[in-house]
Amino acid sequence: EKSSTSNVVMLLPGEDEGLKDEYVIIGAHLDHIGMGCPGSSSRAADTVAVHPGADDNASGVSLMLELAEKFSAVKGDNRRSILFIAFSGEEMGLLGSKYFTEHPFIDLSKANVMINLDMVGRLQETNLVQVTGVGTAENLKDIVMKSTDTSVVNLAFSDEGYGPSDHSSFYAKNIPVLFYTTGVHIDYHTPSDKPE
């Protein structure tokens, strides 16, 4: 079956006259694989059942919404504009993020960084956050280290800008990226990826 879908976007305008035309993009994909089935990307390939996608990627969307609420509540703190994007079609090949980068309504050359949140809900198991993309711009790793309480979380870094999530669409347009994840687990792409 074919159907139409959409990305969901919120723009929080910057408050600094000299910097408000620059952007920080925070994104997460809002789709999942639905019922699964043979031929889908379900790891329970012989099962036709709801794949809730609590970690992949309701966790990323939840964190993105929390950040949007926080940044919009604090006046005078966001000097640059922040674009929050919930991408559709990630599980079918980064369709939503590719569409956005091909049809942007902002000047992508003014994007300082794209921060992608995909599967960030399992922190309590290892306290490990994987941060990919720290090599895509000068000083990104230092910025992440300075803004992270390493007594609470452990960080694992990768310089690479490409990967199996929406940040790749932005890195392909020469935009620096950071991809945050707490990693793959046994419930990934199965019916057992539930909130509990």
PyMOL commands that place a pseudoatom at each C-alpha (Angstrom):
pseudoatom trace, name=CA, resn=GLU, resi=1, chain=A, elem=C, hetatm=0, pos=[0.000, 0.000, 0.000]
pseudoatom trace, name=CA, resn=LYS, resi=2, chain=A, elem=C, hetatm=0, pos=[1.113, 3.535, -0.661]
pseudoatom trace, name=CA, resn=SER, resi=3, chain=A, elem=C, hetatm=0, pos=[0.179, 6.527, 1.458]
pseudoatom trace, name=CA, resn=SER, resi=4, chain=A, elem=C, hetatm=0, pos=[1.375, 10.039, 2.119]
pseudoatom trace, name=CA, resn=THR, resi=5, chain=A, elem=C, hetatm=0, pos=[3.092, 11.136, 5.281]
pseudoatom trace, name=CA, resn=SER, resi=6, chain=A, elem=C, hetatm=0, pos=[4.803, 14.278, 6.560]
pseudoatom trace, name=CA, resn=ASN, resi=7, chain=A, elem=C, hetatm=0, pos=[7.671, 15.515, 8.625]
pseudoatom trace, name=CA, resn=VAL, resi=8, chain=A, elem=C, hetatm=0, pos=[6.608, 17.622, 11.616]
pseudoatom trace, name=CA, resn=VAL, resi=9, chain=A, elem=C, hetatm=0, pos=[8.647, 20.803, 12.091]
pseudoatom trace, name=CA, resn=MET, resi=10, chain=A, elem=C, hetatm=0, pos=[8.834, 23.543, 14.724]
pseudoatom trace, name=CA, resn=LEU, resi=11, chain=A, elem=C, hetatm=0, pos=[11.004, 26.629, 14.389]
pseudoatom trace, name=CA, resn=LEU, resi=12, chain=A, elem=C, hetatm=0, pos=[12.076, 28.423, 17.548]
pseudoatom trace, name=CA, resn=PRO, resi=13, chain=A, elem=C, hetatm=0, pos=[13.419, 31.795, 16.360]
pseudoatom trace, name=CA, resn=GLY, resi=14, chain=A, elem=C, hetatm=0, pos=[16.784, 32.913, 17.684]
pseudoatom trace, name=CA, resn=GLU, resi=15, chain=A, elem=C, hetatm=0, pos=[16.902, 35.897, 19.992]
pseudoatom trace, name=CA, resn=ASP, resi=16, chain=A, elem=C, hetatm=0, pos=[20.242, 37.396, 18.982]
pseudoatom trace, name=CA, resn=GLU, resi=17, chain=A, elem=C, hetatm=0, pos=[19.989, 39.825, 16.051]
pseudoatom trace, name=CA, resn=GLY, resi=18, chain=A, elem=C, hetatm=0, pos=[23.402, 38.825, 14.757]
pseudoatom trace, name=CA, resn=LEU, resi=19, chain=A, elem=C, hetatm=0, pos=[22.906, 35.059, 15.072]
pseudoatom trace, name=CA, resn=LYS, resi=20, chain=A, elem=C, hetatm=0, pos=[19.179, 34.397, 14.577]
pseudoatom trace, name=CA, resn=ASP, resi=21, chain=A, elem=C, hetatm=0, pos=[19.709, 33.529, 10.900]
pseudoatom trace, name=CA, resn=GLU, resi=22, chain=A, elem=C, hetatm=0, pos=[21.948, 30.627, 11.928]
pseudoatom trace, name=CA, resn=TYR, resi=23, chain=A, elem=C, hetatm=0, pos=[20.398, 27.280, 12.871]
pseudoatom trace, name=CA, resn=VAL, resi=24, chain=A, elem=C, hetatm=0, pos=[20.815, 24.336, 15.168]
pseudoatom trace, name=CA, resn=ILE, resi=25, chain=A, elem=C, hetatm=0, pos=[18.697, 21.421, 13.936]
pseudoatom trace, name=CA, resn=ILE, resi=26, chain=A, elem=C, hetatm=0, pos=[17.469, 18.805, 16.430]
pseudoatom trace, name=CA, resn=GLY, resi=27, chain=A, elem=C, hetatm=0, pos=[15.767, 15.792, 14.905]
pseudoatom trace, name=CA, resn=ALA, resi=28, chain=A, elem=C, hetatm=0, pos=[14.327, 12.356, 15.601]
pseudoatom trace, name=CA, resn=HIS, resi=29, chain=A, elem=C, hetatm=0, pos=[12.384, 9.929, 13.439]
pseudoatom trace, name=CA, resn=LEU, resi=30, chain=A, elem=C, hetatm=0, pos=[8.739, 9.371, 14.330]
pseudoatom trace, name=CA, resn=ASP, resi=31, chain=A, elem=C, hetatm=0, pos=[8.034, 6.243, 12.275]
pseudoatom trace, name=CA, resn=HIS, resi=32, chain=A, elem=C, hetatm=0, pos=[8.587, 2.560, 12.991]
pseudoatom trace, name=CA, resn=ILE, resi=33, chain=A, elem=C, hetatm=0, pos=[8.022, -0.721, 11.154]
pseudoatom trace, name=CA, resn=GLY, resi=34, chain=A, elem=C, hetatm=0, pos=[4.369, -1.197, 12.120]
pseudoatom trace, name=CA, resn=MET, resi=35, chain=A, elem=C, hetatm=0, pos=[3.228, -4.815, 12.117]
pseudoatom trace, name=CA, resn=GLY, resi=36, chain=A, elem=C, hetatm=0, pos=[6.497, -6.282, 10.894]
pseudoatom trace, name=CA, resn=CYS, resi=37, chain=A, elem=C, hetatm=0, pos=[6.120, -9.359, 8.669]
pseudoatom trace, name=CA, resn=PRO, resi=38, chain=A, elem=C, hetatm=0, pos=[8.282, -11.480, 6.415]
pseudoatom trace, name=CA, resn=GLY, resi=39, chain=A, elem=C, hetatm=0, pos=[10.253, -9.146, 4.152]
pseudoatom trace, name=CA, resn=SER, resi=40, chain=A, elem=C, hetatm=0, pos=[10.175, -6.252, 6.630]
pseudoatom trace, name=CA, resn=SER, resi=41, chain=A, elem=C, hetatm=0, pos=[13.152, -5.176, 8.725]
pseudoatom trace, name=CA, resn=SER, resi=42, chain=A, elem=C, hetatm=0, pos=[11.679, -6.956, 11.755]
pseudoatom trace, name=CA, resn=ARG, resi=43, chain=A, elem=C, hetatm=0, pos=[14.159, -9.138, 13.614]
pseudoatom trace, name=CA, resn=ALA, resi=44, chain=A, elem=C, hetatm=0, pos=[11.189, -11.396, 14.403]
pseudoatom trace, name=CA, resn=ALA, resi=45, chain=A, elem=C, hetatm=0, pos=[10.780, -12.050, 10.691]
pseudoatom trace, name=CA, resn=ASP, resi=46, chain=A, elem=C, hetatm=0, pos=[8.147, -14.772, 10.955]
pseudoatom trace, name=CA, resn=THR, resi=47, chain=A, elem=C, hetatm=0, pos=[5.960, -12.669, 13.292]
pseudoatom trace, name=CA, resn=VAL, resi=48, chain=A, elem=C, hetatm=0, pos=[3.135, -10.383, 12.255]
pseudoatom trace, name=CA, resn=ALA, resi=49, chain=A, elem=C, hetatm=0, pos=[2.466, -8.255, 15.332]
pseudoatom trace, name=CA, resn=VAL, resi=50, chain=A, elem=C, hetatm=0, pos=[2.620, -4.633, 16.428]
pseudoatom trace, name=CA, resn=HIS, resi=51, chain=A, elem=C, hetatm=0, pos=[6.194, -3.435, 16.779]
pseudoatom trace, name=CA, resn=PRO, resi=52, chain=A, elem=C, hetatm=0, pos=[5.625, -0.554, 19.259]
pseudoatom trace, name=CA, resn=GLY, resi=53, chain=A, elem=C, hetatm=0, pos=[9.026, 1.099, 18.741]
pseudoatom trace, name=CA, resn=ALA, resi=54, chain=A, elem=C, hetatm=0, pos=[9.235, 2.512, 22.261]
pseudoatom trace, name=CA, resn=ASP, resi=55, chain=A, elem=C, hetatm=0, pos=[12.984, 2.935, 22.033]
pseudoatom trace, name=CA, resn=ASP, resi=56, chain=A, elem=C, hetatm=0, pos=[13.125, 3.051, 18.222]
pseudoatom trace, name=CA, resn=ASN, resi=57, chain=A, elem=C, hetatm=0, pos=[12.191, 5.820, 18.151]
pseudoatom trace, name=CA, resn=ALA, resi=58, chain=A, elem=C, hetatm=0, pos=[9.579, 7.082, 20.596]
pseudoatom trace, name=CA, resn=SER, resi=59, chain=A, elem=C, hetatm=0, pos=[12.501, 7.716, 22.957]
pseudoatom trace, name=CA, resn=GLY, resi=60, chain=A, elem=C, hetatm=0, pos=[14.193, 10.084, 20.497]
pseudoatom trace, name=CA, resn=VAL, resi=61, chain=A, elem=C, hetatm=0, pos=[10.978, 11.958, 19.732]
pseudoatom trace, name=CA, resn=SER, resi=62, chain=A, elem=C, hetatm=0, pos=[10.245, 12.278, 23.469]
pseudoatom trace, name=CA, resn=LEU, resi=63, chain=A, elem=C, hetatm=0, pos=[13.701, 13.737, 24.127]
pseudoatom trace, name=CA, resn=MET, resi=64, chain=A, elem=C, hetatm=0, pos=[13.329, 16.120, 21.192]
pseudoatom trace, name=CA, resn=LEU, resi=65, chain=A, elem=C, hetatm=0, pos=[9.972, 17.342, 22.563]
pseudoatom trace, name=CA, resn=GLU, resi=66, chain=A, elem=C, hetatm=0, pos=[11.478, 17.791, 26.035]
pseudoatom trace, name=CA, resn=LEU, resi=67, chain=A, elem=C, hetatm=0, pos=[14.277, 19.886, 24.539]
pseudoatom trace, name=CA, resn=ALA, resi=68, chain=A, elem=C, hetatm=0, pos=[11.787, 21.962, 22.535]
pseudoatom trace, name=CA, resn=GLU, resi=69, chain=A, elem=C, hetatm=0, pos=[9.809, 22.633, 25.711]
pseudoatom trace, name=CA, resn=LYS, resi=70, chain=A, elem=C, hetatm=0, pos=[12.940, 23.538, 27.673]
pseudoatom trace, name=CA, resn=PHE, resi=71, chain=A, elem=C, hetatm=0, pos=[14.413, 25.869, 25.044]
pseudoatom trace, name=CA, resn=SER, resi=72, chain=A, elem=C, hetatm=0, pos=[11.087, 27.619, 24.395]
pseudoatom trace, name=CA, resn=ALA, resi=73, chain=A, elem=C, hetatm=0, pos=[10.550, 28.228, 28.134]
pseudoatom trace, name=CA, resn=VAL, resi=74, chain=A, elem=C, hetatm=0, pos=[13.907, 29.936, 28.753]
pseudoatom trace, name=CA, resn=LYS, resi=75, chain=A, elem=C, hetatm=0, pos=[13.949, 33.421, 27.248]
pseudoatom trace, name=CA, resn=GLY, resi=76, chain=A, elem=C, hetatm=0, pos=[17.217, 34.977, 26.112]
pseudoatom trace, name=CA, resn=ASP, resi=77, chain=A, elem=C, hetatm=0, pos=[19.117, 31.683, 26.043]
pseudoatom trace, name=CA, resn=ASN, resi=78, chain=A, elem=C, hetatm=0, pos=[18.773, 30.591, 22.427]
pseudoatom trace, name=CA, resn=ARG, resi=79, chain=A, elem=C, hetatm=0, pos=[20.802, 33.044, 20.401]
pseudoatom trace, name=CA, resn=ARG, resi=80, chain=A, elem=C, hetatm=0, pos=[20.526, 30.982, 17.194]
pseudoatom trace, name=CA, resn=SER, resi=81, chain=A, elem=C, hetatm=0, pos=[17.279, 29.666, 15.757]
pseudoatom trace, name=CA, resn=ILE, resi=82, chain=A, elem=C, hetatm=0, pos=[16.504, 26.048, 16.621]
pseudoatom trace, name=CA, resn=LEU, resi=83, chain=A, elem=C, hetatm=0, pos=[14.685, 23.835, 14.172]
pseudoatom trace, name=CA, resn=PHE, resi=84, chain=A, elem=C, hetatm=0, pos=[13.036, 20.750, 15.660]
pseudoatom trace, name=CA, resn=ILE, resi=85, chain=A, elem=C, hetatm=0, pos=[12.121, 18.090, 13.080]
pseudoatom trace, name=CA, resn=ALA, resi=86, chain=A, elem=C, hetatm=0, pos=[10.279, 14.793, 13.580]
pseudoatom trace, name=CA, resn=PHE, resi=87, chain=A, elem=C, hetatm=0, pos=[11.159, 12.835, 10.446]
pseudoatom trace, name=CA, resn=SER, resi=88, chain=A, elem=C, hetatm=0, pos=[8.865, 10.394, 8.736]
pseudoatom trace, name=CA, resn=GLY, resi=89, chain=A, elem=C, hetatm=0, pos=[10.029, 7.426, 6.663]
pseudoatom trace, name=CA, resn=GLU, resi=90, chain=A, elem=C, hetatm=0, pos=[13.376, 6.818, 8.364]
pseudoatom trace, name=CA, resn=GLU, resi=91, chain=A, elem=C, hetatm=0, pos=[12.773, 3.071, 8.503]
pseudoatom trace, name=CA, resn=MET, resi=92, chain=A, elem=C, hetatm=0, pos=[12.150, 3.007, 4.744]
pseudoatom trace, name=CA, resn=GLY, resi=93, chain=A, elem=C, hetatm=0, pos=[15.479, 4.647, 3.896]
pseudoatom trace, name=CA, resn=LEU, resi=94, chain=A, elem=C, hetatm=0, pos=[15.763, 8.097, 5.514]
pseudoatom trace, name=CA, resn=LEU, resi=95, chain=A, elem=C, hetatm=0, pos=[12.917, 9.364, 3.313]
pseudoatom trace, name=CA, resn=GLY, resi=96, chain=A, elem=C, hetatm=0, pos=[11.824, 12.283, 5.510]
pseudoatom trace, name=CA, resn=SER, resi=97, chain=A, elem=C, hetatm=0, pos=[15.291, 13.663, 6.190]
pseudoatom trace, name=CA, resn=LYS, resi=98, chain=A, elem=C, hetatm=0, pos=[16.298, 13.263, 2.549]
pseudoatom trace, name=CA, resn=TYR, resi=99, chain=A, elem=C, hetatm=0, pos=[13.159, 15.114, 1.502]
pseudoatom trace, name=CA, resn=PHE, resi=100, chain=A, elem=C, hetatm=0, pos=[13.854, 17.936, 3.956]
pseudoatom trace, name=CA, resn=THR, resi=101, chain=A, elem=C, hetatm=0, pos=[17.447, 18.372, 2.816]
pseudoatom trace, name=CA, resn=GLU, resi=102, chain=A, elem=C, hetatm=0, pos=[16.325, 18.420, -0.827]
pseudoatom trace, name=CA, resn=HIS, resi=103, chain=A, elem=C, hetatm=0, pos=[13.422, 20.852, -0.153]
pseudoatom trace, name=CA, resn=PRO, resi=104, chain=A, elem=C, hetatm=0, pos=[14.520, 22.974, 2.839]
pseudoatom trace, name=CA, resn=PHE, resi=105, chain=A, elem=C, hetatm=0, pos=[12.642, 26.088, 3.856]
pseudoatom trace, name=CA, resn=ILE, resi=106, chain=A, elem=C, hetatm=0, pos=[15.782, 27.461, 5.503]
pseudoatom trace, name=CA, resn=ASP, resi=107, chain=A, elem=C, hetatm=0, pos=[19.204, 28.169, 4.053]
pseudoatom trace, name=CA, resn=LEU, resi=108, chain=A, elem=C, hetatm=0, pos=[21.062, 24.950, 4.902]
pseudoatom trace, name=CA, resn=SER, resi=109, chain=A, elem=C, hetatm=0, pos=[24.395, 26.734, 4.525]
pseudoatom trace, name=CA, resn=LYS, resi=110, chain=A, elem=C, hetatm=0, pos=[23.447, 28.564, 7.752]
pseudoatom trace, name=CA, resn=ALA, resi=111, chain=A, elem=C, hetatm=0, pos=[22.976, 25.302, 9.714]
pseudoatom trace, name=CA, resn=ASN, resi=112, chain=A, elem=C, hetatm=0, pos=[25.738, 25.028, 12.322]
pseudoatom trace, name=CA, resn=VAL, resi=113, chain=A, elem=C, hetatm=0, pos=[24.943, 21.430, 13.316]
pseudoatom trace, name=CA, resn=MET, resi=114, chain=A, elem=C, hetatm=0, pos=[22.262, 18.743, 13.054]
pseudoatom trace, name=CA, resn=ILE, resi=115, chain=A, elem=C, hetatm=0, pos=[21.737, 16.753, 16.270]
pseudoatom trace, name=CA, resn=ASN, resi=116, chain=A, elem=C, hetatm=0, pos=[19.996, 13.414, 15.715]
pseudoatom trace, name=CA, resn=LEU, resi=117, chain=A, elem=C, hetatm=0, pos=[18.328, 11.502, 18.559]
pseudoatom trace, name=CA, resn=ASP, resi=118, chain=A, elem=C, hetatm=0, pos=[17.652, 7.861, 17.671]
pseudoatom trace, name=CA, resn=MET, resi=119, chain=A, elem=C, hetatm=0, pos=[17.151, 5.163, 20.305]
pseudoatom trace, name=CA, resn=VAL, resi=120, chain=A, elem=C, hetatm=0, pos=[18.104, 7.072, 23.449]
pseudoatom trace, name=CA, resn=GLY, resi=121, chain=A, elem=C, hetatm=0, pos=[15.826, 5.229, 25.885]
pseudoatom trace, name=CA, resn=ARG, resi=122, chain=A, elem=C, hetatm=0, pos=[18.106, 2.573, 27.346]
pseudoatom trace, name=CA, resn=LEU, resi=123, chain=A, elem=C, hetatm=0, pos=[20.549, 4.735, 29.300]
pseudoatom trace, name=CA, resn=GLN, resi=124, chain=A, elem=C, hetatm=0, pos=[19.725, 3.148, 32.643]
pseudoatom trace, name=CA, resn=GLU, resi=125, chain=A, elem=C, hetatm=0, pos=[21.117, -0.209, 31.521]
pseudoatom trace, name=CA, resn=THR, resi=126, chain=A, elem=C, hetatm=0, pos=[24.726, 0.871, 30.860]
pseudoatom trace, name=CA, resn=ASN, resi=127, chain=A, elem=C, hetatm=0, pos=[24.970, 4.642, 31.390]
pseudoatom trace, name=CA, resn=LEU, resi=128, chain=A, elem=C, hetatm=0, pos=[26.632, 4.640, 27.967]
pseudoatom trace, name=CA, resn=VAL, resi=129, chain=A, elem=C, hetatm=0, pos=[25.776, 7.257, 25.352]
pseudoatom trace, name=CA, resn=GLN, resi=130, chain=A, elem=C, hetatm=0, pos=[27.270, 6.791, 21.929]
pseudoatom trace, name=CA, resn=VAL, resi=131, chain=A, elem=C, hetatm=0, pos=[27.993, 10.089, 20.173]
pseudoatom trace, name=CA, resn=THR, resi=132, chain=A, elem=C, hetatm=0, pos=[28.794, 9.808, 16.476]
pseudoatom trace, name=CA, resn=GLY, resi=133, chain=A, elem=C, hetatm=0, pos=[29.930, 12.677, 14.273]
pseudoatom trace, name=CA, resn=VAL, resi=134, chain=A, elem=C, hetatm=0, pos=[32.380, 14.417, 16.595]
pseudoatom trace, name=CA, resn=GLY, resi=135, chain=A, elem=C, hetatm=0, pos=[34.863, 14.569, 13.709]
pseudoatom trace, name=CA, resn=THR, resi=136, chain=A, elem=C, hetatm=0, pos=[32.502, 16.419, 11.354]
pseudoatom trace, name=CA, resn=ALA, resi=137, chain=A, elem=C, hetatm=0, pos=[33.473, 19.873, 12.651]
pseudoatom trace, name=CA, resn=GLU, resi=138, chain=A, elem=C, hetatm=0, pos=[36.295, 21.348, 14.649]
pseudoatom trace, name=CA, resn=ASN, resi=139, chain=A, elem=C, hetatm=0, pos=[35.871, 21.190, 18.437]
pseudoatom trace, name=CA, resn=LEU, resi=140, chain=A, elem=C, hetatm=0, pos=[32.613, 19.158, 18.418]
pseudoatom trace, name=CA, resn=LYS, resi=141, chain=A, elem=C, hetatm=0, pos=[34.060, 16.543, 20.758]
pseudoatom trace, name=CA, resn=ASP, resi=142, chain=A, elem=C, hetatm=0, pos=[35.234, 19.266, 23.164]
pseudoatom trace, name=CA, resn=ILE, resi=143, chain=A, elem=C, hetatm=0, pos=[31.789, 20.908, 23.098]
pseudoatom trace, name=CA, resn=VAL, resi=144, chain=A, elem=C, hetatm=0, pos=[30.100, 17.579, 23.889]
pseudoatom trace, name=CA, resn=MET, resi=145, chain=A, elem=C, hetatm=0, pos=[32.554, 16.862, 26.718]
pseudoatom trace, name=CA, resn=LYS, resi=146, chain=A, elem=C, hetatm=0, pos=[32.105, 20.313, 28.262]
pseudoatom trace, name=CA, resn=SER, resi=147, chain=A, elem=C, hetatm=0, pos=[28.309, 20.013, 28.245]
pseudoatom trace, name=CA, resn=THR, resi=148, chain=A, elem=C, hetatm=0, pos=[28.118, 16.452, 29.622]
pseudoatom trace, name=CA, resn=ASP, resi=149, chain=A, elem=C, hetatm=0, pos=[28.116, 15.367, 33.250]
pseudoatom trace, name=CA, resn=THR, resi=150, chain=A, elem=C, hetatm=0, pos=[30.423, 12.370, 32.912]
pseudoatom trace, name=CA, resn=SER, resi=151, chain=A, elem=C, hetatm=0, pos=[29.733, 11.376, 36.515]
pseudoatom trace, name=CA, resn=VAL, resi=152, chain=A, elem=C, hetatm=0, pos=[26.235, 10.412, 35.293]
pseudoatom trace, name=CA, resn=VAL, resi=153, chain=A, elem=C, hetatm=0, pos=[26.904, 9.071, 31.786]
pseudoatom trace, name=CA, resn=ASN, resi=154, chain=A, elem=C, hetatm=0, pos=[29.777, 7.399, 30.005]
pseudoatom trace, name=CA, resn=LEU, resi=155, chain=A, elem=C, hetatm=0, pos=[30.507, 8.608, 26.488]
pseudoatom trace, name=CA, resn=ALA, resi=156, chain=A, elem=C, hetatm=0, pos=[31.738, 6.628, 23.492]
pseudoatom trace, name=CA, resn=PHE, resi=157, chain=A, elem=C, hetatm=0, pos=[32.762, 8.684, 20.464]
pseudoatom trace, name=CA, resn=SER, resi=158, chain=A, elem=C, hetatm=0, pos=[33.026, 8.158, 16.730]
pseudoatom trace, name=CA, resn=ASP, resi=159, chain=A, elem=C, hetatm=0, pos=[34.244, 10.743, 14.239]
pseudoatom trace, name=CA, resn=GLU, resi=160, chain=A, elem=C, hetatm=0, pos=[32.122, 9.414, 11.361]
pseudoatom trace, name=CA, resn=GLY, resi=161, chain=A, elem=C, hetatm=0, pos=[29.303, 11.557, 9.942]
pseudoatom trace, name=CA, resn=TYR, resi=162, chain=A, elem=C, hetatm=0, pos=[27.483, 8.827, 8.038]
pseudoatom trace, name=CA, resn=GLY, resi=163, chain=A, elem=C, hetatm=0, pos=[25.394, 6.125, 9.680]
pseudoatom trace, name=CA, resn=PRO, resi=164, chain=A, elem=C, hetatm=0, pos=[22.042, 4.345, 9.537]
pseudoatom trace, name=CA, resn=SER, resi=165, chain=A, elem=C, hetatm=0, pos=[19.897, 7.276, 10.653]
pseudoatom trace, name=CA, resn=ASP, resi=166, chain=A, elem=C, hetatm=0, pos=[18.667, 10.729, 9.622]
pseudoatom trace, name=CA, resn=HIS, resi=167, chain=A, elem=C, hetatm=0, pos=[21.882, 12.638, 10.385]
pseudoatom trace, name=CA, resn=SER, resi=168, chain=A, elem=C, hetatm=0, pos=[23.397, 11.065, 7.248]
pseudoatom trace, name=CA, resn=SER, resi=169, chain=A, elem=C, hetatm=0, pos=[21.097, 13.138, 5.028]
pseudoatom trace, name=CA, resn=PHE, resi=170, chain=A, elem=C, hetatm=0, pos=[22.497, 16.318, 6.571]
pseudoatom trace, name=CA, resn=TYR, resi=171, chain=A, elem=C, hetatm=0, pos=[26.123, 15.216, 6.532]
pseudoatom trace, name=CA, resn=ALA, resi=172, chain=A, elem=C, hetatm=0, pos=[25.705, 14.515, 2.808]
pseudoatom trace, name=CA, resn=LYS, resi=173, chain=A, elem=C, hetatm=0, pos=[24.952, 18.254, 2.501]
pseudoatom trace, name=CA, resn=ASN, resi=174, chain=A, elem=C, hetatm=0, pos=[28.187, 19.147, 4.366]
pseudoatom trace, name=CA, resn=ILE, resi=175, chain=A, elem=C, hetatm=0, pos=[26.404, 19.989, 7.613]
pseudoatom trace, name=CA, resn=PRO, resi=176, chain=A, elem=C, hetatm=0, pos=[28.206, 18.916, 10.808]
pseudoatom trace, name=CA, resn=VAL, resi=177, chain=A, elem=C, hetatm=0, pos=[26.274, 16.261, 12.733]
pseudoatom trace, name=CA, resn=LEU, resi=178, chain=A, elem=C, hetatm=0, pos=[26.020, 14.689, 16.150]
pseudoatom trace, name=CA, resn=PHE, resi=179, chain=A, elem=C, hetatm=0, pos=[24.145, 11.394, 16.498]
pseudoatom trace, name=CA, resn=TYR, resi=180, chain=A, elem=C, hetatm=0, pos=[23.151, 10.411, 20.034]
pseudoatom trace, name=CA, resn=THR, resi=181, chain=A, elem=C, hetatm=0, pos=[22.086, 6.845, 20.850]
pseudoatom trace, name=CA, resn=THR, resi=182, chain=A, elem=C, hetatm=0, pos=[22.140, 4.455, 23.796]
pseudoatom trace, name=CA, resn=GLY, resi=183, chain=A, elem=C, hetatm=0, pos=[22.613, 1.614, 21.333]
pseudoatom trace, name=CA, resn=VAL, resi=184, chain=A, elem=C, hetatm=0, pos=[21.014, -1.489, 19.869]
pseudoatom trace, name=CA, resn=HIS, resi=185, chain=A, elem=C, hetatm=0, pos=[19.526, -4.135, 22.167]
pseudoatom trace, name=CA, resn=ILE, resi=186, chain=A, elem=C, hetatm=0, pos=[17.655, -7.437, 22.071]
pseudoatom trace, name=CA, resn=ASP, resi=187, chain=A, elem=C, hetatm=0, pos=[14.255, -5.712, 21.629]
pseudoatom trace, name=CA, resn=TYR, resi=188, chain=A, elem=C, hetatm=0, pos=[15.382, -3.710, 18.584]
pseudoatom trace, name=CA, resn=HIS, resi=189, chain=A, elem=C, hetatm=0, pos=[12.922, -4.136, 15.681]
pseudoatom trace, name=CA, resn=THR, resi=190, chain=A, elem=C, hetatm=0, pos=[10.811, -6.680, 17.546]
pseudoatom trace, name=CA, resn=PRO, resi=191, chain=A, elem=C, hetatm=0, pos=[7.350, -6.625, 19.151]
pseudoatom trace, name=CA, resn=SER, resi=192, chain=A, elem=C, hetatm=0, pos=[9.057, -6.461, 22.574]
pseudoatom trace, name=CA, resn=ASP, resi=193, chain=A, elem=C, hetatm=0, pos=[10.315, -2.852, 22.114]
pseudoatom trace, name=CA, resn=LYS, resi=194, chain=A, elem=C, hetatm=0, pos=[7.734, -1.615, 24.638]
pseudoatom trace, name=CA, resn=PRO, resi=195, chain=A, elem=C, hetatm=0, pos=[7.721, 1.321, 27.061]
pseudoatom trace, name=CA, resn=GLU, resi=196, chain=A, elem=C, hetatm=0, pos=[8.390, -0.810, 30.101]
for i in range(1, 196): cmd.bond("trace and resi %d" % i, "trace and resi %d" % (i + 1))
show_as sticks, trace
zoom trace
